[in-house]
Amino acid sequence: MRVLVTGGAGFIGANTCRALADHADVDRVVALDNLSTGYADNLAGVPVELVKGSILDRPLLTELVSTVDAVVHLAARPSVPWSLADPVASHEANATGTLYVLEACRHNGTYVVAASSSSVYGSVPVLPQHEDLPTRPLSPYGASKVATECYLLAYRSAFGLPTLPLRFFNVYGPHQSAGHAYAAVIPAFVDAALRGEPLRVHGDGRQTRDFTFVGTVAEVLVQAVTRRVVSDTPVNLAFGTRTSLLTLVDTLRPLVGLPVDVEHLPSRAGEVRESQADHARLGALFPRVRPLPLQVGLARTVEWYRARG
């Protein structure tokens, strides 16, 4: 099997490329990445063909898709705050980019599994969040991810394209960028703690997230590709945990072995208060996948950050 991973040099992409390259049924892995948020070094030592380019380059995308059997579509302009700063760029990368990927796949009936986000739930107050709830995104990023999964479902219905939209929750782990304004909470916390700097918590810190280790996400993506798992609805990719940011800080303290202070900042626009996945649909499609406990995943993440200095 030959697989194209868009955004393959990014955080989740690089971990997925590694997992695919290790799978006995996968003969070739191609990573397409414009390196705007990904890094070529993330694929160092991995038998992956890295092509520097954009999913908005339709001729390049069409050429690459014609040589593979499946596409893992992860390329996106990530982050809620980033989308608030430039909504149009988020739409072009996330919504238009997904449309171009699907068009390239449609002509050959190429399988597509793609990343949506828990941000699509937005202001819906129900917990745990199940896939039949309405979507009420609070940010342009969330809206662009609604478009992403709607396009996948529409192409499955209209053209019979085998697709699987997965709603990622708060994914964390090795190769996740830190030290910039749009960093996700766990890399930002780990990076600051190891530097001896205060952990910046927006709001009171009691907001909750359903954290998922990136290795588990990669395992699901590999199973999806190799088994050609499809769905007529989006599928949450998380396991129903609910951890507050203050609890996250308390879990992190003994792992870094350094004093950890907290600095509270104003809440950020566009961010949800509570997040927790209903994982029944995921469990039905991927019954063999088991989540990694947060403390174990955090320990592996801290170890990776320490190793890279």
C-alpha positions in Angstrom: 0.0 0.0 0.0 1.1 3.5 -0.8 0.0 6.4 1.4 0.2 10.2 1.0 0.2 12.2 4.3 -0.6 15.9 3.8 1.0 18.0 6.5 3.4 15.0 6.9 6.2 17.0 8.4 4.0 18.5 11.1 3.4 17.3 14.7 0.7 14.7 14.0 1.8 14.1 10.5 5.4 13.2 11.4 4.2 10.7 14.1 1.7 9.2 11.6 4.4 8.9 8.9 6.6 7.0 11.4 3.7 4.6 12.3 2.9 4.0 8.6 6.5 3.4 7.7 6.6 0.7 10.4 3.5 -1.1 9.2 4.0 -4.3 7.2 1.3 -3.5 4.7 2.6 -0.1 3.8 5.3 0.0 1.0 5.6 3.7 0.4 4.9 6.9 2.5 4.9 10.3 0.9 4.7 13.4 3.0 3.5 16.7 1.4 4.2 19.8 3.5 4.8 23.4 2.8 6.9 23.6 6.1 5.0 26.6 7.3 4.4 24.9 10.7 6.1 21.5 10.0 9.8 20.8 10.0 11.8 18.5 7.7 13.8 17.4 10.8 10.7 15.8 12.2 11.1 13.1 9.6 14.8 12.6 10.1 15.7 8.9 9.9 12.2 7.9 8.7 11.9 6.2 5.3 9.5 8.8 3.9 9.6 10.8 0.7 9.2 14.5 1.7 7.8 16.8 -1.0 7.8 20.5 -0.2 4.6 22.0 -1.5 1.1 23.1 -0.7 -2.3 21.3 -0.9 -3.4 24.6 -2.7 -1.1 23.6 -5.6 -3.6 21.6 -7.5 -1.3 20.1 -10.2 1.2 19.0 -7.6 -1.6 17.5 -5.5 -3.2 15.7 -8.4 0.2 14.2 -9.4 0.9 12.9 -5.9 -2.5 11.5 -5.3 -2.4 9.6 -8.6 0.6 7.6 -7.3 -1.0 6.4 -4.0 -3.8 4.2 -2.7 -4.8 6.3 0.3 -4.5 9.9 1.7 -4.2 10.9 5.3 -5.2 14.6 5.2 -3.7 16.5 8.1 -2.5 19.7 6.3 -4.2 22.7 7.9 -3.7 26.1 9.4 -4.0 25.2 13.0 -5.0 27.1 16.1 -8.0 29.1 17.2 -6.0 32.3 17.9 -4.3 32.1 14.6 -7.7 31.9 12.8 -8.8 35.0 14.7 -5.7 36.8 13.5 -6.3 35.8 9.8 -9.7 34.1 9.1 -9.3 34.1 5.4 -6.0 32.2 5.5 -7.6 29.6 7.8 -10.5 29.1 5.4 -8.2 28.7 2.4 -5.9 26.2 4.0 -8.6 24.2 5.9 -11.7 24.4 3.8 -10.5 25.1 0.2 -7.5 22.9 0.8 -9.7 20.0 1.8 -11.8 20.5 -1.3 -8.7 20.3 -3.5 -7.6 17.1 -1.8 -11.0 15.5 -2.3 -11.1 16.6 -6.0 -7.7 15.0 -6.5 -8.9 11.8 -4.8 -12.3 11.7 -6.6 -11.0 10.8 -10.0 -9.3 7.6 -8.8 -11.6 6.7 -5.9 -8.7 7.2 -3.5 -9.5 6.6 0.2 -9.3 9.7 2.4 -9.1 10.0 6.2 -9.0 13.6 7.4 -8.7 15.6 10.5 -11.6 17.7 11.8 -11.6 19.1 15.4 -13.6 19.2 18.6 -13.7 23.0 18.0 -16.8 22.3 15.8 -18.9 21.7 18.9 -18.2 25.3 20.1 -20.9 26.5 22.4 -22.9 23.3 22.6 -23.3 22.8 26.4 -23.8 19.0 26.4 -21.1 16.7 27.9 -19.8 14.3 26.8 -20.0 15.7 23.2 -21.4 13.1 20.8 -21.3 13.3 17.0 -25.1 13.9 16.6 -25.0 17.2 18.5 -25.3 20.4 16.4 -22.1 22.3 15.5 -21.8 25.8 16.9 -18.2 26.9 16.3 -16.9 29.9 18.2 -14.0 30.7 15.9 -13.1 30.8 12.1 -10.9 27.7 12.8 -13.9 25.8 14.1 -16.0 26.9 11.2 -13.3 25.8 8.7 -13.3 22.4 10.3 -17.0 22.1 10.0 -16.5 22.7 6.3 -13.7 20.1 6.2 -15.9 17.3 7.6 -19.0 18.4 5.6 -17.0 18.1 2.4 -15.8 14.6 3.2 -19.4 13.5 3.9 -20.7 15.2 0.8 -18.1 13.5 -1.4 -18.9 10.2 0.1 -22.6 10.7 -0.5 -22.4 12.3 -3.9 -19.5 10.4 -5.5 -19.2 7.3 -3.4 -15.7 8.3 -2.3 -14.5 6.3 0.7 -13.9 8.9 3.5 -13.6 9.1 7.2 -13.7 12.5 9.1 -12.2 12.3 12.5 -12.7 15.0 15.1 -9.4 15.4 16.9 -9.6 16.7 20.5 -6.5 18.0 22.3 -3.7 16.0 20.8 -0.3 16.2 22.5 3.1 14.5 22.5 6.6 14.5 20.8 7.3 16.8 17.9 4.6 19.4 19.0 5.9 22.9 18.6 6.2 25.2 21.6 7.6 28.7 22.4 5.3 30.7 20.1 2.1 32.6 20.6 -0.2 29.9 19.1 1.3 26.9 20.9 -1.1 24.4 22.2 -1.4 24.2 26.0 0.7 21.1 26.8 3.8 22.0 24.8 3.5 25.6 26.1 3.3 24.3 29.7 6.1 21.7 29.3 8.4 24.2 27.5 7.8 26.9 30.1 8.2 24.5 33.1 11.6 23.2 31.8 12.8 26.8 31.3 11.8 27.7 34.8 9.2 30.1 33.6 5.6 30.5 34.9 2.9 28.5 33.2 0.5 31.0 31.5 -3.1 30.0 32.2 -5.9 31.9 30.3 -8.8 32.3 32.6 -9.3 30.5 36.0 -7.7 27.2 34.8 -10.9 25.2 35.5 -11.7 24.8 31.9 -11.4 21.2 30.8 -10.0 19.3 27.9 -10.0 15.7 26.6 -6.3 15.1 26.0 -5.2 12.4 23.5 -1.6 11.2 23.1 -0.4 11.5 19.5 0.8 7.9 19.4 -2.8 6.8 19.9 -4.0 9.2 17.2 -1.4 7.8 14.8 -2.5 4.2 15.6 -6.1 5.1 14.7 -5.0 6.7 11.5 -2.9 3.7 10.5 -5.7 1.3 11.2 -8.1 3.6 9.2 -5.9 3.5 6.2 -4.9 -0.2 6.2 -8.5 -1.3 6.9 -10.2 1.4 4.8 -12.5 2.4 7.6 -15.3 4.7 6.5 -18.2 6.4 8.2 -21.3 8.3 7.1 -20.8 10.6 10.1 -17.9 12.4 11.8 -16.2 10.3 14.5 -14.7 11.7 17.7 -11.0 10.7 18.2 -10.7 10.9 22.0 -11.6 8.7 24.9 -13.9 10.7 27.2 -11.4 12.0 29.7 -12.0 15.4 31.3 -8.9 17.2 32.7 -8.8 20.8 33.9 -5.8 23.0 33.2 -5.1 23.2 36.9 -5.1 19.4 37.2 -2.8 19.3 34.2 -0.4 21.6 36.0 -0.5 19.4 39.1 0.2 16.3 37.0 3.1 18.0 35.3 4.9 19.3 38.4 6.5 16.0 39.6 7.4 15.0 36.0 9.6 18.1 35.4 11.1 18.0 38.9 11.3 21.8 39.1 9.3 24.5 40.8 6.3 25.3 38.7 4.4 28.6 39.1 1.2 29.7 37.4 0.4 33.1 35.9 -3.3 33.7 35.2 -4.1 35.8 32.1 -7.5 36.9 30.7 -9.6 34.3 28.9 -9.1 34.1 25.1 -11.8 34.7 22.6 -13.1 31.7 20.6 -12.1 29.1 23.1 -14.6 26.6 24.6 -15.0 26.2 28.3 -15.6 22.4 28.5 -14.5 19.6 26.2 -15.1 15.9 26.5 -15.7 13.3 23.8 -18.3 10.6 23.7 -16.1 7.7 22.3 -18.8 5.1 21.6 -18.5 5.5 17.8 -14.7 5.4 17.9 -14.8 2.2 20.0 -17.1 0.5 17.6 -14.9 1.3 14.6 -11.5 0.8 16.4 -12.2 -1.7 19.2 -8.5 -2.6 19.6 -7.2 0.9 20.3 -6.6 1.8 23.9 -5.7 5.3 25.1 -2.5 6.1 26.9 -3.0 7.5 30.4 -2.3 11.2 30.7 0.5 10.8 33.2 2.3 8.3 31.0 1.8 10.4 27.9 3.0 13.6 29.7 6.1 11.7 30.9 7.0 10.7 27.4 6.4 14.2 26.2 8.6 15.8 28.9 11.3 13.2 28.1 11.2 14.2 24.4 11.5 17.9 25.2 14.4 17.3 27.6 16.2 15.2 24.9 16.0 18.0 22.4 17.4 20.5 24.9 
